[in-house]
Amino acid sequence: MMSYLLFMISLLILMNFYWLVQMSLILLMVVMVFNSLDFFCFMKLYGNMGFDLMSFCLILLSIWIIMLMYMASFMFYINNYNLIMLNLMFLLLLIFLYLTFSVLDMFMFYLFFESSLIPMVLLIFGWGFQLERVNAVIYLLFYTLFVSLPLMVSIFYIYTKEKSVVFNILLKCDFNSVLLYFMMMMAFLVKLPMVFVHLWLPKAHVEAPVSGSMILAGVMLKLGCYGMIRVVGLFSKINLKIGGFLVSLSLVGSAYICLLCLYQVDFKKLIAYSSVVHMGIFLAGLMTMSNWGIMGGIYMMIGHGLCSSGLFSLINLNYERLHTRSLVMNKGMLNILPSFSLWWFLLLSSNMAAPFSLNLISEISIINSLVGYSFMCAFFILVIFFGGGVYNLYLFMVSQHGKVIYLKNNFFNLSIREYLLMFLHWVPLNLLFLKLEFFLY
């Protein structure tokens, strides 16, 4: 456990060597995957750290996405744009995410959960493209910090009552306070983000650099998912009363956001709103408190992390050449670069849960849990998944078809690095369905 952490900290010495750090992360990934593991309990216990299947998968996802962020930030490397500081932000993010997913103590989880916000804010503020990034950072900070203080107070209250905040020990408790429930859950609902507290997400995505958008959609949203799965078991009685309200709110809100996606003319905003839809489906499935819902939620965390990160890196490839994210200006790509359109098709089809992506397995699992919870959910499920197909097709048709605008005469061919970047997003997303028993408890 500590050996992995010490390896990550030692990479800070190599901040001057951009590609060497990326190669080291690939080595770390290989060592972790091929290590002998026992998923029936917490493993690799060391002091106050250890991980189970869910945290292990999210740690691997974090390492994979940050490794791909190095490939996507190639323009910063060419222009030598504060490269050492950028490297430092990536490694700090990785260390904080690793610690967040591996600690067993709820207070330490809260500490690293909030600490991961610091490199994210600095990424947006230091490497963002427009002046509105200050406004986006303020939104991100105040939305997150406003609900983090009640979470900290709740953890202190639980400690005074139970004399422990270790996750496994607290699972034997069942708190029956609605106020405590909402004080703990709101921090995760904002980080998720749940519909109606999601306004910080589109702003942060639009102003963030490609690396910021990739890690924000790929892993940072999963912090809220992970925290909810850990905490929701402490309030099983309350969930029986309030879970139906959150399921209804998530389904209605996701249907509303699906319609809002059709109104967008900015690439990044559309994909950001599609993340809100996916997280709403995750929340609805989790609140049913069934095995199908929780298992589908874990599938969705991995599948959505890879898919949305790939879509944001695709958008950046367009932006580097045309310097605009407008759907009006990005037309007729199929006429210029058909191989580029192929990757748009593959990742957007995965985003709308086409076979054989992990998103399909996750949504089937969550549909099972929701229909088993209440047959009234079936109508909203139909609207959400039909709307998901519509806005993904809308994005593909508008961006890939139509007349070519003359500004595209500077759209040169893709490099091998960019093809590899797309390939490394798509392959695990569409091959993990062959190993689904790996995720089963």
N, C-alpha and C positions, 0 to 999 in steps of 0.2 A: 504493500500500500504506500508506504513512505518512499520506497525506491522510485515509484512513478513520479511522485511529487518532487523529489529531489532532482530527478532528471529534467522535469519542466523548469524548475528554478535554475538549474545549471545552464539552460539554454539562454538565460539573460546575458551570460558572458559572450554569447555569439551574436549579439544584436547587430554588429557591423556586417555580418555575413547573412544576407537576405535568404538566398536559396538553401544554404546549409541548414538553417533552422527548419525550413520546410521538409527537407530530406530527413531531418532528425524526428520530426513529427510522424512521418510515414513509418520510420523504424519503431517508434513508440507504439503506433497503432498495431503493427504486426506482432510485436512482443505481447501486447495486451490480448489480442485475439487468440493467439496460440498458447496462452498460459492455461494451466489446468484450473478449471473452475467448478464450483459446486453451487448450483443455482437454487437449491432447496432451502437455503437459509442465508443469512448475512455471512460474507466471506472476506478474506484478506483483512481481518480485524487487526487494527493497530491503534492502541490508545482509544481515541474517541472517533476513529474513522473505520470505514468498511463499506462494502456495497453489495446490493442484491442485484437481481436481474435488471430491474428497471433503471437503477442508477448506473449500472455498468453499460447498458445500451446508450444512455444519454451522455455518458462520458466519451464513449466511442464516437457518437454523433458530433460532440463538441470538437474533438481532435480532428475529425474528418472535415468539418466545415471550416475550421480555422486553417487547416492545411490548404483547402481550396481557395480561401481568402488571399493567400499569398499569390496564387496563380492569377486571380482576378484583378489584383491591384498592380498589375504590370506597368501601367502608365505612371504610377507614383515612383516605381523603381527606375524607369527610364529617365524621368525628369528629376530624380533624386530629391523628391519633395518630402523633406523631414523624415527620411527613411528610418533612421535609428529610433526616433520617437514612435513611428508607426509600428515598427517591430516590437517595441516595448509595450504598446497598447494591446497588440495581438496576444503577446505572451502573458500579460497580466490578466487579460480576459480569460485565457485558457486556465490559468492557475486558479482564479476565483471560481470559475465554473466547475472545475474538478473538485475543489473543496466544497462547494455548495452541494454537489451531487453525492459526495462521499462521507460527509459528517453524519454522525448518528444523534447528535445533540440538537434540539430544536433552536436553542439560542445561537449556537454556532452557525446553524443553517440560516437563521435570520441575518446574522452578521455578514456572511459571505454573499447571501442573496442581495443585500443592499450594496455591498462593496462592488459587485459586478456592474452596477450602474455607473460607477466613476469612469472606467475606461470607455464605456459606451458613449457617455456624454462627451468625453474628450475627442472621441473619434468623429462624432457629428460636428462638434464645434471647430475642431482643427482641420478636418479634411472635407467638410461639406462644401457644396458648390455655390450657394446663394446666401444673401444677407438674412433671409428668413430663418436660417438655421438657429439663430439666437432665440427666436420665438419658439421653434420646435424643441430646443433644449429646455426652455422654461416649462413648456407643457409637459415634457417627459419627467422632469424633476418634480414638479409640484403634484402631478397626478400620483406619482409613485410615493413620494415622501409624505403626502397628506394621509395616506392609508397605512403607512408603515409604522407610525407611532402607536396606533391601537393594537397592531400585531405584537409589538414589543411589550406593551403593557399586559396583554393577554398571556404572553409567555411567562412574565414575572408572576402573574396571578396563579397560573398553573403550577409554577415551581413552589410557591408558598403553600399551595393546597396539597400537592402530591409529592413534594420534596424530590422531584426528578423531572427532567424534560427530555429524556432519552426516548426516541420514537417507539422502540419495541416495548418498553415498560408502559408507556402511555396507552398503548393499544388495549390494555386491560381495563382502562377507564372509559366511562361513558358520561360525558358532561351533558347537562340538561338545561343550559342557559342560552336563550336565544341571543342575548346581547353579546356573550362571549363568542358565539358562533359567527355572528356578523363581523365582530371586531377582528377575528382571525381570518375569515374568508375574504373580506374586502380587499386585502393586500394582494391576494392571489387572483381575484376576479379582475382587478385593474391591470395586473401584469399579464393576464391571459391573452387579450383583454376581452371581457364580456361586452356585449352590445350595450350601448348607452354610457359606458365608461371607456370607450375605445377611441376618443377623438385625438388622443396623443399619438396614436400609431401611424395614421396616414401622414401626419406632419413630420414625424421622425423619419419615416421611410423616404419621403420626397427630398428632404434636406440631407440625408446621410450619404456618404460615399458608398460605392458598391460593397466594400467589405463590411461597412456598418449595416447595410440592409440585409446582407447575407447572414450575419451572426444574429441580428435582431429577429428576423423571421425564422431562421433555422434553429436557434438554441434559446435565445432570451425569452421568447414566449413560452418555451417549454418549462421555464422556471416556475411559472404560475401553475402549469399543469402538474408538475412534479409535487409542488407544495400542496396543492389541493388533494392529490391522491394520498399524500402522507397524513393530512390533517382531517380529511372528511370522515375517516374511521373513528375519530374521537367523539363524533356527534351523531351516532346512528339513530337515536330517538328523535332528535331535532330534524334529521333528514327525512324521516317518515312524514313529518308535518310540513316542512318547508320545501323539500325537494321538488314537489310538483310545481310550485311557483317558479323555481329556477329553471326547470325543464320547459315550462310554458314560455317564460321570458326568452330563453335561448332560442327556441324554435321560431317564435314570432319575430324576434330580432334578426335571426339569420335570414328568414324569408324577406324581411325588409331590406337588409344589406344586399341580398342578391339583386333586387330591383335597383338599388343605388349603384351597383357596379355597372349597369347598363348606361348610366348617366355620365360616367367618367370619360375624360378625354386624355388623361395622363396615364401612361403605362404603369408607373410605380403606384399611383393611388389605386388603380384597379386591382393590382396584385395584393396590395396592402388590405383592401376591403375583402378580398377573397380569403385572406388569412383570418379575418374576423369571422367570416362564415364558417370556416373549418373549426375554429376554436369554439364557436357557439355549438356546433354539432358535438364536439368533444365534451363540453360542459353538460349538454343534455344527456349524453350517454353515461357520463360519470355519476350524475345525480340520480340515475335509476338504481345505483348501488348493486348492480348485478355483475356476474362474472363476464357476461358478454360485453357489457358497457365498459368495464375497466380494461379488459383485454383489447377491445377495439380502440380505446383511448391510447393505450401504449403503442399499438400499431400506427395510429394517426400521428402521434408525436414524432415517430421516426420518419414516416412517409411524408408528412407535411414539411418537416425540417429539410429533407433533401429536395423536395419538389419546389418549394417556394424559394429556397436559396438558388436553385438552378434558374428559375425564372428571373430573379433579380440580376443574376450574372448575364443572362441573355439580354435583358434590357440595357445593361451597361455596354454590351458590345455594340448595340445600336447607337447609344449615346456618345460613345467615343468617336464615332464616325460622323454622325449627323448633328451632334450637340443640341439635340432636342428630344424630349420624351413625349411629344404630342402625337396622338394617333392620327391627326390630320396630316402631319408631315411625314410620318412613317408609313408609306403605302407602297405597294408593288414590290415587296422584297422578293417575291417568288420569281419575278422577271430578272432580278439582278443576281441573286445568290440562292439557288434552289436548295443547296446543302444546308444553308442557314435556316431556311424555312422548315427543313426536316426536323431540326432540333426544336424549333418552336412547336411543331406538331406533336412531337414525342412528349415534351414536358407539359404542354397544355392538355393533352389527352390524359396524362397521368394526374394532372390537377383536377380533371373532371371525373376521376375514378374509373378510368377505362382499364380493362384487363391488359397486362397482368401486374399492375402497379400495387404497391402496398396500400395505397389509399383505397382501392377497391375492397380489400379484405377488411380494412378498418371500418369503412362505411357499412358494409354488410353486417358486421358484428354490432355496430351501434344501432342500425335499423332493427335488428333482432331484439336488442334490449329495450328500445323505445316502444315497439309494437307490443312486446310482452308487458311493458309497464302500463300502457293505455292505448287502446286502438284509435283514440282520438288524435294521437300523434301522427297517424298515417297521412292525413291530408297535408300537414305542414312538411313532413318528410318529402312528399311528392313535389310540393312547390319548391323546396330548397334544392333538391337534386335536379329538377328540371331547370330551375334558374341557374344552377351551377353550370350545367351544360350550355345554356344559352350565352352566359357572359364569357365563357371560355371560347366558344365558337365565334362570338362577336369580336373578341380580341384577335383571334387568328385571321378571320376574314378581312377585318379592316386593315390589319398591319401587313398581311401577305399578298392580298389581292388589290386590284385597282390600278390606276394610271401612276406611272413613276413620275415623281416630282424632280425637276431638273437639278435640285441640290444634291441628288444622289450620285452625281458623277465622281464624287470623291470616295465612294463606297468600294474599297478594294477588298481583296479576298481575305478569308479568315486564316489565321496562322494555326500551326499544329498545337500550340499551347491552348488556343481557344477551343479547338475541337476536343482536346483532352479534358479541358474543364467541363464541357458539356457531358462528355462520356462518363466522367467520374461522378457526376450528379445522377445520371440516368440509370447506370448499371446497377448500383445497389438498390435503388428504388424499385427496379423491375425484376430483380433476381432474388430478393429477400423472401418473396412469396414461396420459393422452393424450400425455405428453411423455417416455416412458421412454427414448427414444434419447438424451436429454440426459444420462442417468446412465451410459451405456455407454462404456467405455474404448476 
